[in-house]
Amino acid sequence: MAHASPALAAARLPATVLVYRPGALGDFLLAFPALTVLRAAYPAAHLTVIGPGPALPLAAASGLADTILAADDPRLTALFAGTPPAELPAGLPRPELAILWAGTSAAPLAAALRAWGATVVQAPGRPPADCRQHAAAYLCAALAPLGLPVAPVPVARVRPTTGAAAAAAAFLAARGSLDAPWVALHVGSGSPRKNWPLDHWRRLAVALHATGARLLLLAGPAEATLVPAMLVALAPLRPVLVQDWPLDALAALLARCVGYCGADSGVTHLAAAVGTPVVALFGPTDPAVWAPRGPHVAVVRQPRPCPREPGALLAACPACDCLAALAPEAVLRAAHALGGPFGRLAAAALAARTTGRGPV
């Protein structure tokens, strides 16, 4: 439950706003709709965003932050010590309004900001376990004490920088063709329980490649152990490995793709936010809460009931084989429904499968 104290005067808009949103990439991107609401409500305010360091340039490039600061920056340590320091850390504008999407660990930060005269709105970083409200809608709803609109919830949009866009174009041009139908595959996530079986990925990749798609294999630290096996399995397809790229560069590359397939991960949210057609593969997590949002997003899930209780923690899932039941054909059907070049590739793969000529 969000709370604010004291209330902002209705006739006066804050000149400086601070947002604290720690977490992983997906958590951060899910806050972009709420950041969009704040920017629209206070267009003249200086907006400082504290969050995961690698993802912060995305907010700045998208016009949602004027000052960015990593949540693990040592300059912030004193704000969590329990006794508010006499001065704000260097480079941090004094906020008149602060939004904290974080748990009880942020209580010292809230106290310090109030001691400096800021109005503080604080809410837990994610919806309660028994709530199926989408996380983006939940974060927007936390702004209700300020009298800001909480519906309709904006769709997150990430705008790659001009430099990153040029670099992505040059990267693809050097690997065959800038205008080829590039499809990005992200085979991992933050938890092995959310990962589709590698053989399913192989079958999907083979089917798409057979219709003319060029494949990008995306990997970060979470996929380090998966990459060698995938490269061996996909060697005949000659996928282009994109490993450990900065997120602003990855955003620009994803924007060049005709389609993307991935698990419940931050990269999947990033692909949706740049406008790439996305097929998101969900298993033990609830897409009603965590799915990427956008007009070109399709979510596929296992075709059988999950034994997990609604709202249970991911680690408590007793079976975790639900993704194994999700066939490559289901992913292709979802891509087909999205239309466009991605849909046409998927349609060709499905047609080949129907006639017995396809590899899936």
SULZIUR-V148391 format. One record per residue. N is the residue number from 1. RES is the residue in one small letter. OMEGA is omega in whole degrees, 0 to 359 (NA if undefined). D_LAST is the distance of its C-alpha to the last C-alpha in whole Angstrom. Layout:
n,res,omega,d_last
N,RES,OMEGA,D_LAST
N,RES,OMEGA,D_LAST
//
This chain:
n,res,omega,d_last
1,m,179,47
2,a,174,49
3,h,180,52
4,a,178,54
5,s,349,58
6,p,180,60
7,a,175,59
8,l,173,59
9,a,186,61
10,a,185,60
11,a,186,62
12,r,178,61
13,l,180,58
14,p,177,57
15,a,181,57
16,t,181,55
17,v,176,52
18,l,176,50
19,v,177,47
20,y,181,45
21,r,177,42
22,p,178,41
23,g,181,37
24,a,183,34
25,l,181,32
26,g,178,31
27,d,182,34
28,f,181,36
29,l,177,33
30,l,177,34
31,a,182,38
32,f,176,37
33,p,179,38
34,a,175,41
35,l,177,42
36,t,177,42
37,v,180,44
38,l,181,46
39,r,179,46
40,a,182,47
41,a,183,50
42,y,188,52
43,p,181,51
44,a,184,54
45,a,172,53
46,h,187,52
47,l,176,49
48,t,181,49
49,v,176,45
50,i,183,45
51,g,181,41
52,p,187,39
53,g,183,40
54,p,184,37
55,a,186,36
56,l,178,39
57,p,177,39
58,l,179,37
59,a,180,39
60,a,181,42
61,a,182,40
62,s,177,39
63,g,183,43
64,l,178,43
65,a,174,45
66,d,174,48
67,t,178,48
68,i,181,46
69,l,181,46
70,a,182,44
71,a,179,44
72,d,178,45
73,d,182,48
74,p,181,51
75,r,181,53
76,l,186,52
77,t,183,53
78,a,181,56
79,l,180,55
80,f,186,54
81,a,179,57
82,g,176,58
83,t,183,61
84,p,177,61
85,p,183,62
86,a,183,64
87,e,173,62
88,l,176,59
89,p,180,57
90,a,178,57
91,g,181,55
92,l,179,54
93,p,179,56
94,r,184,58
95,p,170,56
96,e,178,57
97,l,178,54
98,a,177,52
99,i,181,48
100,l,173,47
101,w,185,44
102,a,182,44
103,g,185,45
104,t,179,49
105,s,179,49
106,a,181,49
107,a,177,53
108,p,178,55
109,l,178,53
110,a,180,54
111,a,180,57
112,a,181,58
113,l,177,57
114,r,179,59
115,a,177,62
116,w,173,61
117,g,182,62
118,a,165,58
119,t,186,57
120,v,171,54
121,v,185,51
122,q,177,49
123,a,175,46
124,p,186,44
125,g,181,41
126,r,180,38
127,p,176,38
128,p,185,40
129,a,182,38
130,d,182,38
131,c,180,38
132,r,175,35
133,q,179,36
134,h,185,34
135,a,179,35
136,a,178,35
137,a,179,38
138,y,181,39
139,l,175,40
140,c,180,42
141,a,178,44
142,a,179,45
143,l,183,47
144,a,179,49
145,p,178,52
146,l,182,53
147,g,181,52
148,l,181,49
149,p,180,47
150,v,178,44
151,a,354,42
152,p,181,40
153,v,179,38
154,p,174,37
155,v,179,34
156,a,177,34
157,r,176,34
158,v,179,34
159,r,177,35
160,p,177,35
161,t,179,38
162,t,180,39
163,g,179,39
164,a,179,35
165,a,179,34
166,a,180,35
167,a,178,34
168,a,179,30
169,a,179,31
170,a,180,32
171,f,181,30
172,l,179,27
173,a,180,29
174,a,182,30
175,r,172,26
176,g,184,25
177,s,176,26
178,l,185,27
179,d,177,26
180,a,177,22
181,p,181,19
182,w,176,19
183,v,181,17
184,a,177,18
185,l,177,16
186,h,193,19
187,v,183,17
188,g,179,21
189,s,179,24
190,g,181,27
191,s,177,26
192,p,181,24
193,r,180,24
194,k,186,22
195,n,174,19
196,w,179,15
197,p,183,14
198,l,180,14
199,d,175,11
200,h,177,9
201,w,180,10
202,r,182,9
203,r,177,5
204,l,181,7
205,a,179,9
206,v,181,7
207,a,180,6
208,l,180,9
209,h,181,11
210,a,180,10
211,t,177,12
212,g,179,15
213,a,169,15
214,r,191,17
215,l,169,16
216,l,177,19
217,l,184,19
218,l,180,21
219,a,172,23
220,g,180,27
221,p,182,29
222,a,182,27
223,e,186,24
224,a,182,26
225,t,181,25
226,l,188,21
227,v,183,21
228,p,180,22
229,a,180,19
230,m,180,17
231,l,177,18
232,v,183,18
233,a,185,14
234,l,184,14
235,a,180,17
236,p,182,15
237,l,180,14
238,r,178,18
239,p,176,18
240,v,181,21
241,l,176,22
242,v,190,25
243,q,174,26
244,d,177,29
245,w,169,30
246,p,188,33
247,l,178,32
248,d,176,34
249,a,179,32
250,l,178,29
251,a,180,29
252,a,179,30
253,l,179,27
254,l,180,25
255,a,179,27
256,r,185,26
257,c,175,22
258,v,180,20
259,g,183,18
260,y,171,18
261,c,179,16
262,g,181,18
263,a,174,19
264,d,185,23
265,s,177,25
266,g,180,27
267,v,177,25
268,t,175,23
269,h,180,27
270,l,179,28
271,a,178,25
272,a,185,26
273,a,176,29
274,v,176,29
275,g,178,27
276,t,174,24
277,p,189,21
278,v,165,20
279,v,182,17
280,a,183,19
281,l,183,17
282,f,176,20
283,g,186,21
284,p,177,25
285,t,188,26
286,d,180,27
287,p,177,26
288,a,181,29
289,v,194,31
290,w,183,29
291,a,170,26
292,p,184,26
293,r,176,28
294,g,183,28
295,p,183,28
296,h,182,24
297,v,173,23
298,a,178,20
299,v,175,20
300,v,182,17
301,r,183,18
302,q,185,18
303,p,180,18
304,r,181,21
305,p,178,25
306,c,181,25
307,p,183,28
308,r,176,30
309,e,177,33
310,p,178,33
311,g,180,34
312,a,178,34
313,l,180,33
314,l,183,30
315,a,183,31
316,a,182,33
317,c,188,29
318,p,186,29
319,a,177,26
320,c,175,23
321,d,185,20
322,c,180,20
323,l,178,17
324,a,180,15
325,a,181,15
326,l,187,13
327,a,176,9
328,p,179,7
329,e,179,7
330,a,178,11
331,v,179,11
332,l,178,10
333,r,179,12
334,a,178,15
335,a,178,15
336,h,182,15
337,a,179,18
338,l,179,20
339,g,179,20
340,g,180,21
341,p,179,20
342,f,179,17
343,g,179,16
344,r,175,16
345,l,181,14
346,a,179,11
347,a,179,13
348,a,179,12
349,a,179,8
350,l,180,8
351,a,178,11
352,a,178,9
353,r,182,6
354,t,181,10
355,t,180,11
356,g,180,9
357,r,185,9
358,g,181,6
359,p,184,4
360,v,NA,0
//
